[in-house]
Structures are given as structure tokens and as C-alpha cells.
Amino acid sequence: MLWPMLAIALGFLGVAVLSVLALRVYLEVRRLSGQVADASRRITDASSDLERAAADLARAGSAVRP
């Protein structure tokens, strides 16, 4: 009777450890997705700033040429 109970206890502990690790992975994925969203927003902002600067430079260059 000891061995089956020990096997059940070890199985339960194994599932508990796996669930804790799954929770940690879930939290890290959520944190990473937030960082990716923030980086994407920054890239979009930088891209629009670059487009505005290029348009201003093009207008300035066309005004200088004869």
C-alpha cells in the first residue's frame, strides 16, 4: 500500500511543479508581449518622425534649386 500512495503523491507533486512553471511562463510571455507592443509603438513613432523630416528636407531642397 505504501508504493501506490507514494506514486500518487509524486504524481501530484509533479503536476503541481508543472503548473507553477506554466504560470511563470505565462507571466513572462505577458511581460514580453507588453515590451514588444511598446517597442512597436516606438518604431511607429520614429518612422512617422522620419517621414516628416524627409518631407521637410525635400521641400527645403526643392526651394533652393533654381
LOVEXZA-208711 format. One record per residue (C-alpha): residue number from 1; residue in three letters; x, y negated, z. Coordinates in pm, 1 decimal. Layout:
N
R   i  aa       px       py       pz
R NUM ala        X        Y        Z
...
***
This chain:
66
R   i  aa       px       py       pz
R   1 met      0.0      0.0      0.0
R   2 leu    296.8   -229.2     53.1
R   3 trp    422.7   -223.2   -306.7
R   4 pro     93.2   -317.5   -475.5
R   5 met     43.1   -605.3   -233.0
R   6 leu    398.6   -721.6   -290.7
R   7 ala    345.1   -706.8   -667.0
R   8 ile     24.5   -911.0   -637.1
R   9 ala    195.8  -1169.3   -416.0
R  10 leu    488.7  -1202.0   -656.3
R  11 gly    249.5  -1234.8   -948.6
R  12 phe     60.0  -1509.9   -769.1
R  13 leu    383.7  -1691.5   -685.8
R  14 gly    494.2  -1662.4  -1047.0
R  15 val    168.5  -1818.5  -1168.7
R  16 ala    200.0  -2093.3   -906.5
R  17 val    555.3  -2176.2  -1017.5
R  18 leu    449.6  -2181.3  -1382.6
R  19 ser    158.4  -2413.1  -1305.9
R  20 val    386.0  -2656.2  -1120.0
R  21 leu    628.4  -2657.2  -1411.8
R  22 ala    342.3  -2709.0  -1658.0
R  23 leu    223.8  -3006.6  -1454.4
R  24 arg    573.3  -3157.2  -1459.2
R  25 val    595.6  -3110.7  -1835.7
R  26 tyr    253.1  -3272.6  -1879.2
R  27 leu    356.2  -3577.0  -1675.8
R  28 glu    683.9  -3615.5  -1866.3
R  29 val    502.3  -3590.0  -2200.3
R  30 arg    262.0  -3864.3  -2091.1
R  31 arg    553.1  -4084.2  -1986.1
R  32 leu    735.7  -4020.3  -2312.6
R  33 ser    426.6  -4095.4  -2520.1
R  34 gly    393.0  -4428.4  -2340.6
R  35 gln    753.2  -4511.7  -2421.3
R  36 val    703.7  -4413.6  -2786.1
R  37 ala    395.0  -4634.4  -2808.7
R  38 asp    588.7  -4925.6  -2657.6
R  39 ala    879.1  -4874.9  -2899.0
R  40 ser    637.5  -4858.2  -3192.0
R  41 arg    477.1  -5184.7  -3084.6
R  42 arg    819.8  -5349.0  -3055.9
R  43 ile    919.3  -5225.9  -3401.8
R  44 thr    595.2  -5360.8  -3548.3
R  45 asp    654.9  -5698.8  -3383.7
R  46 ala   1013.8  -5710.7  -3509.2
R  47 ser    901.1  -5616.5  -3859.1
R  48 ser    645.4  -5897.0  -3870.2
R  49 asp    906.1  -6142.7  -3738.7
R  50 leu   1146.3  -6029.1  -4010.5
R  51 glu    879.9  -6070.9  -4279.8
R  52 arg    804.7  -6424.7  -4160.1
R  53 ala   1174.1  -6513.3  -4153.0
R  54 ala   1223.4  -6372.9  -4503.9
R  55 ala    926.8  -6571.9  -4634.8
R  56 asp   1059.8  -6891.3  -4476.2
R  57 leu   1405.6  -6824.9  -4623.2
R  58 ala   1256.3  -6762.7  -4967.0
R  59 arg   1063.3  -7091.1  -4951.7
R  60 ala   1374.8  -7276.3  -4838.8
R  61 gly   1581.7  -7117.9  -5115.4
R  62 ser   1332.0  -7199.0  -5388.7
R  63 ala   1315.5  -7562.2  -5274.7
R  64 val   1696.0  -7602.1  -5303.1
R  65 arg   1731.1  -7460.2  -5656.3
R  66 pro   1690.7  -7712.9  -5940.8
***
